[in-house]
Amino acid sequence: MFAQKQYNPYNPFENPYKVARKNASKIPLSFSQKGLAGTDEQIGYKNNPTGAGASPSGPYAHGNGGLFAVPGQQPQIFSAMMMPMQGLIDDLPIIFDGLGQEFDGGDQGFGGFSAPLHTYITGVTGGNLDNVANQPTVQCTVGPESGLLKACTVTMPYGKYRGSMSMNLENIATLRDRADPTYLQLMNMAPGQQNLVPGMLGQNGGSQILINEFSKRAFTMAVGLKRLLASQTYAGNPANSATSQNYQQIEGFDLQINQGNKKDVFSSNICTALDSYLDDFGSAILNQGTNGQSLYQRIDMMIRSAWWNAQRQGLLPVTWKIIMHPNLFDEIVKTWPVQEYTEALVAINGFTNGRVVIDGKETVDLRNAMRAGSYLPIRGVPYEVVQDDTITETNVTNNNKLNAGQYASGIYLMPYTVLGTMPISYIQPFNWANGIMDDVVQQGRLLHTFTTDGGIFRWYVYYNGPCVQWDVVTRFRVRTHMPQLAGRIQNVGYAPLAHVNSWDPNSAYFKDGGRVSGPTGQTSYYADWQSAPPVVIA
């Protein structure tokens, strides 16, 4: 719980409460708006920019060729699909840019900073005072001077991502015949990421995706956003989108939790004081022996290094969490209880007639508790483990150090808060619901755009007659302000007995199947105006 104190509500470094409202009021899909005279106006425009309002793809939920227009089917529909886990992107708080009262006159309606500048004191250069040989030996002689104070200013751009969905209004709300079921119930759905997914898509979920065409298409777009943004949290690199005039990649945590790449924006000098702890396990396979002991020691050293920096820099208390792939975590907990005793065993081995007794039940109980609670005990402290299956996992096809049946991924140490309650790792969105944009939308009568989720998303609606397309954009960055308190161990290898299924369509372990269109053989009839062949009746 946060301490009860007064915070500046516009400063993200002071105010841990200023997070996006996940259940904020959603703007309905109505384009009625007050005119300048104060009267309600319903205005339609032809709106068909390049690339928008094209012929929507199918299938539709019902009607001829409808995906769920299956006569005789049971009304209970079960889902066998997977979504990305609620990993790091869901665990981080959402905090808007620090625009507001700390500036004279407020934020003036702006939505965010494109290149925020954050300055750190990185040290004092060596000077004559550092060398005892420079101490004066003659009376009345002044002492030597110290070095110079050094500062490093860094910045980070926004990333920008968008998605869309479309439909033909004239193709919806039609049943094929009485056999086209109108009562269907979705019995389950895999849990998935909630942050950075439009709330209106979630509200239109559940059984509605089996009946309501907007809900169905909104759901598929939400799945695509989940897959894209969760993996970009780690792998995003602005260099990959440098030539793009539209989308921009974020600076993911693989770049932020790194060494030798924190540059002062004015001098381009590398600021090594901001280096993270970085290690490489070399894709060695985790086991109960030497490799298991080595990984235990490396994680222990990563924790010690981060704690040392925090303690020596006056940032304690710090909240850390460990982030890793669930496949790796499942293998680590098999070896961890034994490794807990390794140091004691090594020490006992140095004593004549030394003896240590290990309780087998105790080690099993610890393993089960770690699995159930998702944590690792390190230096007497249980560190929460956030399991995230969107962390990059390599295999024999893209890692020449691995054999078939072996995999490798990284382990991240993430500082969440410093000085007790000050958040330093979070998602920072651009606020599309800012005053300047709202004024333009109102004064210009731009009835085909709106925002949702407290300003995290802006929507644009395009028309080409009955063909409607919704385009949604989000602009955000992920941040850890104290990378010197973070760490990463790369390429930790493991060989599970069998690999579990994956949410990723590009993975060899992705499972789907079935069809993307309505049931065959039930989309046409013989008609009285044409005896053969059967014709489709729209």
C-alpha positions as CSV (number, residue, x, y, z in Angstrom):
1,M,0.0,0.0,0.0
2,F,1.2,3.5,-0.7
3,A,1.9,5.8,2.1
4,Q,-0.8,8.4,2.9
5,K,0.8,11.6,1.8
6,Q,0.0,14.5,-0.6
7,Y,1.4,14.1,-4.2
8,N,1.6,16.4,-7.1
9,P,-1.2,14.9,-9.3
10,Y,0.6,15.8,-12.5
11,N,4.1,14.5,-11.7
12,P,4.5,10.8,-12.5
13,F,7.6,10.6,-10.2
14,E,5.5,11.8,-7.2
15,N,2.1,10.4,-7.9
16,P,1.7,6.6,-8.0
17,Y,-2.1,7.0,-8.2
18,K,-2.2,8.8,-11.5
19,V,-2.8,5.7,-13.7
20,A,-5.1,5.3,-16.6
21,R,-8.7,4.5,-15.7
22,K,-9.2,1.0,-17.0
23,N,-12.9,1.2,-16.5
24,A,-13.3,4.8,-17.8
25,S,-16.6,5.7,-19.5
26,K,-16.5,4.6,-23.1
27,I,-17.7,6.8,-25.9
28,P,-20.5,5.0,-27.7
29,L,-20.5,4.5,-31.4
30,S,-22.8,7.4,-32.0
31,F,-21.7,10.3,-34.1
32,S,-24.3,12.7,-32.7
33,Q,-22.7,15.9,-31.6
34,K,-23.8,19.4,-30.5
35,G,-23.6,21.9,-33.2
36,L,-22.5,25.5,-32.6
37,A,-26.1,26.6,-32.1
38,G,-26.5,23.9,-29.4
39,T,-28.9,21.7,-31.4
40,D,-28.4,18.0,-32.0
41,E,-27.2,17.3,-35.5
42,Q,-26.8,14.0,-37.3
43,I,-24.4,14.6,-40.2
44,G,-23.1,12.1,-42.6
45,Y,-20.1,12.5,-45.0
46,K,-18.6,10.6,-47.8
47,N,-15.3,9.5,-46.3
48,N,-13.1,7.2,-48.3
49,P,-9.4,8.0,-47.9
50,T,-6.8,5.8,-49.5
51,G,-6.6,2.4,-48.0
52,A,-9.8,2.8,-46.0
53,G,-13.3,1.6,-46.5
54,A,-12.3,-1.2,-48.8
55,S,-14.4,-4.2,-49.3
56,P,-14.6,-5.9,-45.9
57,S,-13.4,-9.4,-45.6
58,G,-15.5,-12.2,-44.2
59,P,-16.8,-14.3,-42.8
60,Y,-19.8,-12.8,-41.0
61,A,-21.2,-14.5,-37.9
62,H,-24.6,-15.3,-39.3
63,G,-26.5,-15.4,-42.6
64,N,-25.5,-17.4,-45.6
65,G,-22.0,-18.6,-45.2
66,G,-22.0,-17.4,-41.5
67,L,-19.2,-18.8,-39.4
68,F,-21.7,-19.8,-36.6
69,A,-24.7,-20.5,-38.9
70,V,-24.4,-24.2,-38.1
71,P,-27.7,-26.0,-38.0
72,G,-28.1,-28.5,-35.1
73,Q,-25.0,-27.4,-33.2
74,Q,-25.0,-27.3,-29.4
75,P,-25.5,-23.8,-28.1
76,Q,-22.6,-24.1,-25.7
77,I,-19.4,-23.0,-27.5
78,F,-16.1,-23.7,-26.0
79,S,-12.8,-21.9,-26.8
80,A,-9.6,-23.8,-27.4
81,M,-7.5,-20.8,-28.3
82,M,-4.6,-19.2,-26.4
83,M,-3.7,-15.6,-25.8
84,P,-0.5,-14.1,-24.5
85,M,-0.3,-14.4,-20.7
86,Q,-0.9,-11.5,-18.4
87,G,2.8,-10.9,-18.2
88,L,5.0,-7.8,-17.8
89,I,2.9,-5.5,-20.0
90,D,-0.2,-6.2,-17.8
91,D,1.8,-6.0,-14.6
92,L,3.2,-2.5,-15.2
93,P,1.2,0.5,-14.1
94,I,0.0,3.0,-16.7
95,I,1.1,6.6,-15.9
96,F,0.5,9.5,-18.3
97,D,3.1,12.1,-19.1
98,G,3.9,14.7,-16.4
99,L,2.0,17.6,-17.9
100,G,0.1,19.8,-15.5
101,Q,0.4,22.0,-12.5
102,E,4.1,21.9,-12.1
103,F,4.2,24.4,-14.9
104,D,2.9,27.9,-14.6
105,G,-0.5,27.9,-16.3
106,G,-0.9,24.1,-16.5
107,D,-0.4,21.9,-19.5
108,Q,-2.4,24.1,-21.9
109,G,-4.2,21.0,-23.2
110,F,-1.2,19.1,-24.6
111,G,-1.2,15.3,-24.6
112,G,2.5,14.4,-24.0
113,F,6.2,14.9,-24.7
114,S,7.7,13.4,-27.9
115,A,11.2,13.6,-26.4
116,P,11.1,14.0,-22.6
117,L,14.5,14.8,-21.1
118,H,15.6,13.1,-17.9
119,T,18.9,14.1,-16.3
120,Y,21.0,12.0,-13.9
121,I,24.0,12.9,-11.8
122,T,26.5,10.3,-12.9
123,G,29.5,11.2,-10.8
124,V,32.5,13.5,-10.2
125,T,35.5,13.3,-12.4
126,G,38.9,12.5,-10.9
127,G,40.8,15.6,-9.7
128,N,43.9,16.6,-7.9
129,L,42.2,16.1,-4.6
130,D,41.8,12.4,-5.2
131,N,45.6,11.9,-5.1
132,V,47.2,12.1,-1.7
133,A,50.5,13.1,-3.4
134,N,48.9,16.5,-4.2
135,Q,48.4,17.4,-0.5
136,P,50.3,20.6,0.3
137,T,53.3,20.3,2.6
138,V,54.2,24.0,2.9
139,Q,52.3,26.2,5.3
140,C,49.7,28.6,4.0
141,T,49.5,26.6,0.7
142,V,45.9,25.9,-0.5
143,G,44.7,22.4,-1.1
144,P,44.1,20.8,-4.4
145,E,40.8,21.0,-6.2
146,S,38.4,18.2,-6.8
147,G,37.1,17.0,-10.1
148,L,34.0,18.2,-12.0
149,L,30.4,17.1,-11.5
150,K,29.0,15.1,-14.4
151,A,25.4,14.8,-15.6
152,C,23.8,12.7,-18.3
153,T,20.5,13.6,-20.0
154,V,18.6,10.8,-21.9
155,T,15.4,10.7,-23.8
156,M,13.1,8.1,-25.3
157,P,10.6,8.4,-28.2
158,Y,7.0,7.2,-28.3
159,G,6.1,4.1,-30.2
160,K,2.9,4.2,-32.3
161,Y,0.9,1.2,-33.4
162,R,-2.5,0.9,-35.0
163,G,-5.0,-1.7,-36.1
164,S,-8.4,-1.7,-37.9
165,M,-11.5,-3.7,-38.5
166,S,-14.2,-3.3,-41.1
167,M,-17.7,-4.6,-42.1
168,N,-20.4,-4.0,-44.6
169,L,-23.5,-2.8,-42.7
170,E,-25.8,-4.3,-45.4
171,N,-24.4,-7.8,-44.7
172,I,-25.2,-8.0,-41.0
173,A,-28.4,-8.7,-38.9
174,T,-29.6,-11.4,-41.4
175,L,-30.2,-15.0,-40.5
176,R,-29.8,-17.7,-43.1
177,D,-33.1,-19.4,-42.1
178,R,-34.7,-20.9,-39.0
179,A,-31.8,-23.3,-38.7
180,D,-29.4,-20.4,-38.2
181,P,-29.0,-20.4,-34.3
182,T,-29.7,-17.2,-32.4
183,Y,-28.9,-18.6,-29.0
184,L,-25.2,-19.4,-28.5
185,Q,-23.3,-19.2,-25.3
186,L,-19.5,-18.8,-25.0
187,M,-18.5,-21.0,-22.1
188,N,-14.9,-19.9,-21.6
189,M,-12.1,-17.7,-22.9
190,A,-8.4,-17.7,-22.2
191,P,-7.2,-15.0,-19.9
192,G,-5.1,-12.4,-21.7
193,Q,-3.5,-9.0,-21.7
194,Q,-5.7,-6.1,-20.6
195,N,-3.3,-3.1,-20.7
196,L,-3.2,-1.4,-24.1
197,V,-6.2,-3.2,-25.4
198,P,-9.3,-1.0,-25.9
199,G,-11.8,-1.5,-23.2
200,M,-14.7,-1.2,-25.7
201,L,-13.4,-4.4,-27.3
202,G,-13.5,-6.2,-23.9
203,Q,-17.0,-4.9,-23.2
204,N,-18.1,-6.4,-26.5
205,G,-16.7,-9.8,-25.7
206,G,-18.2,-12.9,-24.2
207,S,-21.1,-14.5,-26.0
208,Q,-21.6,-11.4,-28.0
209,I,-18.7,-12.4,-30.3
210,L,-20.9,-15.3,-31.5
211,I,-23.9,-13.0,-32.4
212,N,-22.9,-9.4,-32.7
213,E,-20.8,-8.7,-35.8
214,F,-19.1,-5.6,-34.3
215,S,-18.2,-7.7,-31.2
216,K,-16.8,-10.5,-33.3
217,R,-14.5,-8.2,-35.4
218,A,-13.5,-6.2,-32.3
219,F,-12.5,-9.4,-30.6
220,T,-10.2,-10.5,-33.5
221,M,-8.6,-7.0,-33.6
222,A,-8.0,-7.2,-29.8
223,V,-6.3,-10.5,-30.2
224,G,-4.0,-9.0,-32.8
225,L,-3.1,-6.1,-30.6
226,K,-2.4,-8.4,-27.7
227,R,0.0,-10.4,-29.8
228,L,1.8,-7.4,-31.2
229,L,2.2,-5.1,-28.2
230,A,3.0,-7.8,-25.6
231,S,6.0,-9.0,-27.7
232,Q,7.1,-5.4,-28.5
233,T,7.4,-4.7,-24.8
234,Y,10.7,-6.6,-25.0
235,A,11.8,-6.6,-28.7
236,G,10.7,-3.1,-29.8
237,N,13.5,-1.1,-31.4
238,P,12.9,2.3,-33.0
239,A,15.7,1.6,-35.5
240,N,13.4,-1.0,-37.1
241,S,10.8,1.8,-38.0
242,A,13.3,4.6,-38.7
243,T,12.0,5.1,-42.3
244,S,8.3,4.8,-41.4
245,Q,6.1,7.9,-41.6
246,N,3.3,6.1,-39.6
247,Y,4.0,3.4,-37.2
248,Q,7.0,3.6,-34.8
249,Q,8.4,0.9,-32.5
250,I,8.9,1.5,-28.8
251,E,12.3,1.1,-27.1
252,G,11.7,-2.3,-25.6
253,F,13.3,-3.6,-22.4
254,D,15.9,-5.5,-24.3
255,L,17.4,-2.1,-25.2
256,Q,16.7,-0.4,-21.9
257,I,18.1,-3.2,-19.7
258,N,21.5,-3.2,-21.4
259,Q,25.0,-1.9,-21.2
260,G,27.0,0.7,-23.2
261,N,24.0,2.2,-25.0
262,K,22.8,5.0,-22.6
263,K,23.8,8.2,-24.5
264,D,23.8,11.8,-23.3
265,V,21.5,13.6,-25.8
266,F,23.8,16.6,-26.1
267,S,27.3,15.0,-26.2
268,S,26.5,11.5,-27.4
269,N,28.8,10.3,-24.6
270,I,28.0,6.9,-23.1
271,C,26.7,7.1,-19.5
272,T,28.1,3.9,-17.9
273,A,26.6,4.8,-14.6
274,L,23.2,3.8,-16.1
275,D,24.4,0.4,-17.2
276,S,22.3,-2.6,-16.2
277,Y,23.6,-5.8,-14.9
278,L,24.1,-8.0,-18.0
279,D,25.1,-11.6,-18.2
280,D,25.0,-14.4,-20.8
281,F,24.4,-18.0,-19.9
282,G,25.5,-19.0,-23.3
283,S,22.5,-21.3,-23.9
284,A,23.9,-23.8,-21.4
285,I,21.1,-26.3,-20.4
286,L,19.8,-26.0,-16.9
287,N,20.2,-29.1,-14.8
288,Q,20.6,-30.3,-11.2
289,G,24.4,-30.2,-11.5
290,T,27.0,-27.6,-12.5
291,N,24.7,-25.6,-14.7
292,G,22.0,-25.4,-12.1
293,Q,24.4,-24.2,-9.5
294,S,25.9,-21.7,-11.9
295,L,22.5,-20.2,-12.7
296,Y,21.6,-20.0,-9.0
297,Q,24.8,-18.1,-8.4
298,R,24.3,-15.8,-11.4
299,I,20.8,-14.8,-10.3
300,D,22.0,-14.3,-6.8
301,M,24.8,-12.0,-8.2
302,M,22.3,-10.1,-10.3
303,I,20.2,-9.4,-7.2
304,R,23.2,-8.4,-5.1
305,S,24.5,-6.0,-7.8
306,A,21.1,-4.3,-8.2
307,W,20.7,-4.1,-4.4
308,W,24.3,-2.7,-4.0
309,N,23.6,0.1,-6.5
310,A,20.3,0.9,-4.8
311,Q,21.8,0.9,-1.3
312,R,24.9,3.0,-2.3
313,Q,22.9,5.5,-4.4
314,G,20.3,6.1,-1.6
315,L,17.3,4.6,-3.4
316,L,16.2,1.9,-0.9
317,P,13.7,0.6,-0.3
318,V,13.2,-0.8,-3.8
319,T,10.6,-3.3,-5.1
320,W,12.0,-5.7,-7.6
321,K,10.3,-8.5,-9.6
322,I,11.8,-11.2,-11.7
323,I,10.4,-11.7,-15.2
324,M,10.9,-14.9,-17.1
325,H,9.3,-17.3,-19.6
326,P,6.9,-19.8,-17.9
327,N,8.8,-22.7,-19.6
328,L,12.0,-21.6,-18.0
329,F,10.4,-21.0,-14.6
330,D,8.9,-24.6,-14.6
331,E,12.5,-26.0,-15.1
332,I,14.1,-23.7,-12.6
333,V,11.8,-24.7,-9.7
334,K,12.8,-28.3,-10.2
335,T,16.4,-27.4,-9.4
336,W,16.1,-24.4,-7.0
337,P,15.4,-26.2,-3.7
338,V,18.5,-28.3,-4.2
339,Q,20.6,-25.3,-5.1
340,E,19.5,-23.6,-1.9
341,Y,21.6,-26.2,-0.1
342,T,24.6,-26.1,-2.4
343,E,26.6,-23.4,-0.7
344,A,26.0,-25.2,2.7
345,L,27.1,-28.5,1.2
346,V,30.3,-27.0,-0.3
347,A,31.1,-25.4,3.1
348,I,30.4,-28.6,5.0
349,N,32.7,-30.5,2.6
350,G,35.6,-28.5,3.9
351,F,35.3,-29.9,7.5
352,T,36.5,-33.2,8.6
353,N,33.6,-35.5,9.4
354,G,31.2,-32.7,8.4
355,R,27.6,-33.7,7.8
356,V,24.4,-32.1,6.5
357,V,21.0,-33.6,6.6
358,I,18.5,-32.6,3.8
359,D,14.8,-33.1,4.4
360,G,13.4,-34.5,1.2
361,K,9.8,-33.4,2.1
362,E,11.0,-29.9,2.8
363,T,12.6,-29.6,-0.6
364,V,9.5,-30.9,-2.3
365,D,7.3,-28.5,-0.3
366,L,9.5,-25.6,-1.3
367,R,9.3,-26.5,-4.9
368,N,5.5,-26.8,-4.8
369,A,5.2,-23.5,-2.9
370,M,7.4,-21.8,-5.5
371,R,5.2,-23.1,-8.3
372,A,1.9,-22.1,-6.5
373,G,3.2,-18.7,-5.5
374,S,5.3,-17.9,-8.6
375,Y,8.4,-16.8,-6.6
376,L,12.1,-17.5,-6.1
377,P,13.6,-17.3,-2.6
378,I,16.9,-15.4,-2.9
379,R,19.1,-14.3,0.0
380,G,16.2,-15.0,2.3
381,V,13.7,-12.8,0.3
382,P,10.9,-14.3,-1.8
383,Y,11.1,-12.4,-5.1
384,E,7.8,-12.5,-7.1
385,V,8.2,-14.0,-10.6
386,V,6.1,-12.6,-13.4
387,Q,5.7,-15.3,-15.9
388,D,5.5,-14.0,-19.5
389,D,5.3,-16.2,-22.6
390,T,5.9,-13.3,-24.9
391,I,9.6,-13.2,-23.9
392,T,11.6,-14.4,-27.0
393,E,12.3,-18.1,-26.8
394,T,15.0,-19.5,-29.2
395,N,15.4,-23.1,-30.4
396,V,17.5,-25.2,-32.8
397,T,16.2,-23.3,-35.8
398,N,17.6,-19.9,-34.7
399,N,20.2,-20.7,-32.1
400,N,23.1,-22.9,-33.2
401,K,24.0,-23.7,-29.6
402,L,20.8,-25.7,-29.1
403,N,19.8,-29.1,-30.2
404,A,16.3,-30.4,-31.0
405,G,14.1,-30.3,-27.9
406,Q,16.2,-27.6,-26.3
407,Y,15.2,-23.9,-25.8
408,A,16.6,-20.7,-24.4
409,S,15.2,-17.4,-23.1
410,G,16.2,-14.6,-20.8
411,I,15.6,-13.6,-17.2
412,Y,14.9,-10.0,-16.3
413,L,15.2,-8.2,-13.0
414,M,12.8,-5.2,-13.0
415,P,12.8,-2.4,-10.4
416,Y,9.2,-1.3,-9.9
417,T,9.5,1.4,-7.2
418,V,12.3,3.2,-5.4
419,L,12.3,5.2,-2.1
420,G,9.3,3.1,-1.0
421,T,6.5,4.1,-3.3
422,M,7.9,6.1,-6.2
423,P,7.1,4.2,-9.5
424,I,10.1,4.0,-11.9
425,S,8.9,1.3,-14.3
426,Y,5.6,1.8,-16.1
427,I,3.7,2.3,-19.4
428,Q,3.5,6.0,-20.4
429,P,0.8,6.6,-23.1
430,F,0.2,9.8,-25.1
431,N,-3.2,11.3,-24.0
432,W,-5.3,11.5,-27.2
433,A,-8.1,13.0,-25.1
434,N,-6.2,16.2,-24.6
435,G,-7.8,19.7,-24.7
436,I,-6.2,20.8,-28.0
437,M,-7.4,17.8,-30.0
438,D,-10.8,18.0,-28.3
439,D,-11.1,21.7,-29.4
440,V,-10.3,20.8,-33.0
441,V,-12.8,17.9,-33.0
442,Q,-15.5,20.1,-31.7
443,Q,-14.9,23.3,-33.6
444,G,-14.2,21.5,-36.9
445,R,-17.2,19.1,-36.4
446,L,-15.0,16.1,-36.9
447,L,-17.7,13.6,-36.1
448,H,-15.7,10.5,-37.3
449,T,-13.1,10.4,-34.5
450,F,-13.3,9.7,-30.8
451,T,-11.1,8.4,-27.9
452,T,-11.5,5.6,-25.4
453,D,-9.8,4.3,-22.3
454,G,-9.1,7.6,-20.7
455,G,-7.3,8.8,-23.9
456,I,-5.0,5.8,-24.5
457,F,-6.7,5.2,-27.9
458,R,-7.9,7.4,-30.7
459,W,-10.4,6.0,-33.3
460,Y,-11.1,7.1,-36.8
461,V,-14.2,5.9,-38.7
462,Y,-14.2,5.7,-42.5
463,Y,-17.2,5.2,-44.8
464,N,-17.6,4.1,-48.3
465,G,-21.4,3.7,-48.5
466,P,-22.3,0.8,-46.3
467,C,-18.7,-0.3,-45.9
468,V,-17.4,1.0,-42.6
469,Q,-13.8,0.7,-41.3
470,W,-12.6,1.5,-37.7
471,D,-9.0,2.5,-37.4
472,V,-7.5,2.7,-33.9
473,V,-4.1,4.1,-32.9
474,T,-2.2,4.1,-29.6
475,R,1.0,6.0,-28.9
476,F,3.1,5.0,-25.8
477,R,6.5,4.2,-24.4
478,V,7.5,1.6,-21.8
479,R,10.1,2.9,-19.2
480,T,12.4,2.0,-16.5
481,H,14.0,5.1,-15.1
482,M,16.7,3.4,-13.1
483,P,18.2,0.9,-15.5
484,Q,21.2,0.6,-13.2
485,L,18.9,-1.2,-10.7
486,A,17.7,-3.7,-13.5
487,G,19.4,-6.8,-14.8
488,R,19.2,-9.4,-17.4
489,I,20.6,-12.9,-17.9
490,Q,20.5,-13.8,-21.5
491,N,20.3,-17.2,-23.2
492,V,19.4,-19.6,-20.3
493,G,18.9,-23.0,-21.9
494,Y,16.4,-25.7,-20.8
495,A,15.2,-29.0,-22.1
496,P,11.6,-29.8,-21.0
497,L,10.3,-33.3,-21.6
498,A,7.8,-31.8,-24.0
499,H,7.1,-28.2,-25.1
500,V,3.7,-26.8,-24.3
501,N,1.4,-25.2,-26.9
502,S,1.9,-21.5,-27.8
503,W,-0.2,-18.5,-28.5
504,D,2.1,-17.3,-31.3
505,P,1.0,-18.1,-34.8
506,N,4.7,-18.0,-35.9
507,S,5.6,-20.8,-33.4
508,A,5.8,-24.4,-34.3
509,Y,3.7,-25.1,-31.2
510,F,0.8,-22.9,-32.2
511,K,-2.4,-24.9,-32.6
512,D,-5.6,-23.8,-34.3
513,G,-7.3,-25.7,-37.2
514,G,-10.9,-25.7,-38.5
515,R,-12.2,-23.2,-41.0
516,V,-12.4,-19.4,-41.5
517,S,-15.7,-19.6,-43.5
518,G,-19.2,-20.9,-43.0
519,P,-20.0,-24.6,-43.2
520,T,-19.7,-26.0,-46.7
521,G,-22.7,-27.4,-48.5
522,Q,-25.1,-25.1,-46.6
523,T,-24.8,-21.8,-48.3
524,S,-27.0,-22.3,-51.4
525,Y,-30.5,-23.5,-52.5
526,Y,-32.2,-24.4,-55.7
527,A,-34.3,-21.3,-56.5
528,D,-37.6,-21.1,-58.4
529,W,-36.0,-18.8,-61.0
530,Q,-33.1,-21.1,-61.6
531,S,-33.2,-24.8,-61.4
532,A,-29.5,-25.6,-61.6
533,P,-27.0,-25.0,-60.2
534,P,-28.0,-24.0,-56.7
535,V,-27.5,-20.3,-56.0
536,V,-26.5,-18.4,-53.0
537,I,-29.3,-16.3,-51.5
538,A,-27.9,-13.3,-49.7
